[in-house]
Amino acid sequence: VFALIVFACLIGEGYTNVSSSSQLFCIFNHNEDACRYGIGIGILAFLACIFFFMVDVYFPQISNTTDRNPSPSCHLPPAGVWTFLWFIGFCFLTNQWSWTRAEDVHIGADSARAAITFSFFSIFSW
């Protein structure tokens, strides 16, 4: 759920423009990589959650003990990687938000703060 919130906040109001131009820019200090990273990790984390959910649904149907034993432990390395990626995302978005000038943000400040907050929550959920 946190990944969807981060993704939705950045897609919905993560890009903005000034009234004199139609050129869109990322709300995080005009750094396109910040928005791309948040969107990318949000989508990939959501897909990873769906994959792990499917593995958990399929797990009771595995009758062979040699196939069943490594299944629970296969969640740990990807969870560690996702925890690290969300930590990097939180630090990156927070850093770029701290360098964003107030006059550049007309709409979308709440969405940017929500993306930062839920990327922080994602660290602990993974």
Protein Blocks (a to p, Z undefined) as FASTA:
>chain_A
ZZmmmmmmmmmmmpccdfkbcbdcdfegoiaklmmmmmmmmmmmmmmmmmmmmmmmmmmm
pmbfklmmmmmmmmmmmmmmmmmmmmmmmmmmmmmmmmpcfklpmghjlmmmmmmmmmmm
mmmmZZ
